[in-house]
Amino acid sequence: MKVPMLDLTEQYQNLKEEIHTAMEDVMSKAHFILGQNVKDLEASVAEYSNAAHGIGVANGSDALNISILGLNIGPGDEVICPSFTFFATAGAVARAGATPVFVDIDPKTFNIDPEKIEAAITSKTKAIIPVHLYGQMADMDKIKEIADKHNLAIIEDAAQSIGSLYKGKKVGELGTTACYSFFPTKNLGAYGDAGMIITSDDEVGERMRVIRVHGSKPKYYHHVLGYNSRLDELQAAILNVKFKHLDDWSNQRRENAYYYNELLHKELGDMIVTPYEEEFNHHVYHQYTIRVPKRDELQAYLKEQGVATMIYYPQPLHLQPVFKELGFNEGDLPETEKAAKEAISLPMFPELKREQQEYVVSKIKEFYNKA
């Protein structure tokens, strides 16, 4: 049996006619940039996030970049973020001329550890970026308490967590801004690059709208340096079709995660660590990530057996060569470094079949029986 990490073909077939109709409508009207589909998606995602504004941008990385610029963060400033995340989180900080300050993670959730944040705050700190990793929100009450105490902005990196909940609150409700990615592999994925920023701050929202069009308002008059970063109208049309199914897909992911839990606990007991979901959270399982011994050997064996897996992330950001000048060394963030050696993500998508999951778990058990 072959089990892919992600398979979008069934989803496409189910929505094919509606998606083609939406795309043909865009092409027949020939309005390709910042048209009605973008406006509709911005309004829908903002309402879904219980926020005032949605600002469609070209991708999730630009959502972070523009959030940082929209909050007037730049050279001489510091931004606190986890090291166990995709490069874009800290890359956006550095690209603005600010300094990323890495702190360790909670080993249970893989999210930034609020208990480590306050010690990293200095007079230069301007914001905190909690990454809601793998589909579960970080401990936002504690983070917000610290941010309010020190007058810091919160930029929620929600690239993997649209639809997740923290104590009944949506992504975007507790941060100054929240950043979504609609990369094709995400829970709500476009057919190319796309992203969105969410905020309820009117002033920040307007500034970010200006920044996404070269910093121009009115047209051809530039008061700030901006980006050319607009959510494509065709992608917005596709996302408007798919958005209606998001919650159903998230629930299917949760069901798949719970079935993995059942199988893994039954077949392997305490040998591996299954995902930890806080009782007050609603995890949407963008990834189903476990901790295992002999992680790299397991991955190689599963590949031989036709099972695709991914390692998010094998090299923490604080040890990346590009951030060498920040002065971090191996051992500085022990929980982050441990996770980078143990974490492996198994196939996860709404249409994943029970027999596929059973095959994956049987091959994991087979590996450890032979080891």
Secondary structure in CASP SS format (residue, H / E / C, confidence):
PFRMAT SS
TARGET T0000
AUTHOR 0000-0000-0000
METHOD secondary structure of the structure
MODEL  1
M C 1.00
K C 1.00
V E 1.00
P C 1.00
M C 1.00
L C 1.00
D C 1.00
L C 1.00
T H 1.00
E H 1.00
Q H 1.00
Y H 1.00
Q H 1.00
N H 1.00
L H 1.00
K H 1.00
E H 1.00
E H 1.00
I H 1.00
H H 1.00
T H 1.00
A H 1.00
M H 1.00
E H 1.00
D H 1.00
V H 1.00
M H 1.00
S H 1.00
K H 1.00
A C 1.00
H C 1.00
F C 1.00
I E 1.00
L C 1.00
G C 1.00
Q H 1.00
N H 1.00
V H 1.00
K H 1.00
D H 1.00
L H 1.00
E H 1.00
A H 1.00
S H 1.00
V H 1.00
A H 1.00
E H 1.00
Y H 1.00
S C 1.00
N C 1.00
A C 1.00
A C 1.00
H E 1.00
G E 1.00
I E 1.00
G E 1.00
V E 1.00
A C 1.00
N C 1.00
G H 1.00
S H 1.00
D H 1.00
A H 1.00
L H 1.00
N H 1.00
I H 1.00
S H 1.00
I H 1.00
L H 1.00
G H 1.00
L C 1.00
N C 1.00
I C 1.00
G C 1.00
P C 1.00
G C 1.00
D C 1.00
E E 1.00
V E 1.00
I E 1.00
C E 1.00
P E 1.00
S C 1.00
F C 1.00
T C 1.00
F C 1.00
F C 1.00
A H 1.00
T H 1.00
A H 1.00
G H 1.00
A H 1.00
V H 1.00
A H 1.00
R H 1.00
A C 1.00
G C 1.00
A C 1.00
T E 1.00
P E 1.00
V E 1.00
F E 1.00
V E 1.00
D C 1.00
I E 1.00
D C 1.00
P C 1.00
K C 1.00
T C 1.00
F C 1.00
N C 1.00
I E 1.00
D C 1.00
P H 1.00
E H 1.00
K H 1.00
I C 1.00
E H 1.00
A H 1.00
A H 1.00
I C 1.00
T C 1.00
S C 1.00
K C 1.00
T E 1.00
K E 1.00
A E 1.00
I E 1.00
I C 1.00
P C 1.00
V E 1.00
H C 1.00
L H 1.00
Y H 1.00
G H 1.00
Q C 1.00
M C 1.00
A C 1.00
D C 1.00
M H 1.00
D H 1.00
K H 1.00
I H 1.00
K H 1.00
E H 1.00
I H 1.00
A H 1.00
D H 1.00
K H 1.00
H C 1.00
N C 1.00
L C 1.00
A E 1.00
I E 1.00
I E 1.00
E E 1.00
D E 1.00
A C 1.00
A C 1.00
Q C 1.00
S C 1.00
I C 1.00
G C 1.00
S C 1.00
L E 1.00
Y E 1.00
K C 1.00
G C 1.00
K E 1.00
K E 1.00
V C 1.00
G C 1.00
E C 1.00
L C 1.00
G C 1.00
T C 1.00
T E 1.00
A E 1.00
C E 1.00
Y E 1.00
S E 1.00
F C 1.00
F C 1.00
P C 1.00
T C 1.00
K C 1.00
N C 1.00
L C 1.00
G C 1.00
A C 1.00
Y C 1.00
G C 1.00
D C 1.00
A C 1.00
G E 1.00
M E 1.00
I E 1.00
I E 1.00
T E 1.00
S C 1.00
D C 1.00
D H 1.00
E H 1.00
V H 1.00
G H 1.00
E H 1.00
R H 1.00
M H 1.00
R H 1.00
V H 1.00
I H 1.00
R C 1.00
V E 1.00
H C 1.00
G C 1.00
S E 1.00
K C 1.00
P C 1.00
K C 1.00
Y C 1.00
Y C 1.00
H E 1.00
H C 1.00
V C 1.00
L C 1.00
G C 1.00
Y C 1.00
N E 1.00
S C 1.00
R C 1.00
L C 1.00
D E 1.00
E H 1.00
L H 1.00
Q H 1.00
A H 1.00
A H 1.00
I H 1.00
L H 1.00
N H 1.00
V H 1.00
K H 1.00
F H 1.00
K C 1.00
H C 1.00
L H 1.00
D H 1.00
D H 1.00
W H 1.00
S H 1.00
N H 1.00
Q H 1.00
R H 1.00
R H 1.00
E H 1.00
N H 1.00
A H 1.00
Y H 1.00
Y H 1.00
Y H 1.00
N H 1.00
E H 1.00
L H 1.00
L H 1.00
H H 1.00
K H 1.00
E H 1.00
L H 1.00
G H 1.00
D H 1.00
M H 1.00
I C 1.00
V E 1.00
T C 1.00
P C 1.00
Y C 1.00
E C 1.00
E C 1.00
E C 1.00
F C 1.00
N E 1.00
H E 1.00
H C 1.00
V C 1.00
Y C 1.00
H C 1.00
Q C 1.00
Y E 1.00
T E 1.00
I E 1.00
R E 1.00
V C 1.00
P C 1.00
K C 1.00
R H 1.00
D H 1.00
E H 1.00
L H 1.00
Q H 1.00
A H 1.00
Y H 1.00
L H 1.00
K H 1.00
E H 1.00
Q C 1.00
G C 1.00
V E 1.00
A C 1.00
T C 1.00
M E 1.00
I C 1.00
Y C 1.00
Y C 1.00
P C 1.00
Q C 1.00
P C 1.00
L H 1.00
H H 1.00
L H 1.00
Q C 1.00
P H 1.00
V H 1.00
F H 1.00
K H 1.00
E H 1.00
L H 1.00
G C 1.00
F C 1.00
N C 1.00
E C 1.00
G C 1.00
D C 1.00
L C 1.00
P H 1.00
E H 1.00
T H 1.00
E H 1.00
K H 1.00
A H 1.00
A H 1.00
K H 1.00
E H 1.00
A E 1.00
I E 1.00
S E 1.00
L E 1.00
P C 1.00
M C 1.00
F C 1.00
P C 1.00
E C 1.00
L C 1.00
K C 1.00
R H 1.00
E H 1.00
Q H 1.00
Q H 1.00
E H 1.00
Y H 1.00
V H 1.00
V H 1.00
S H 1.00
K H 1.00
I H 1.00
K H 1.00
E H 1.00
F H 1.00
Y H 1.00
N H 1.00
K H 1.00
A C 1.00
END
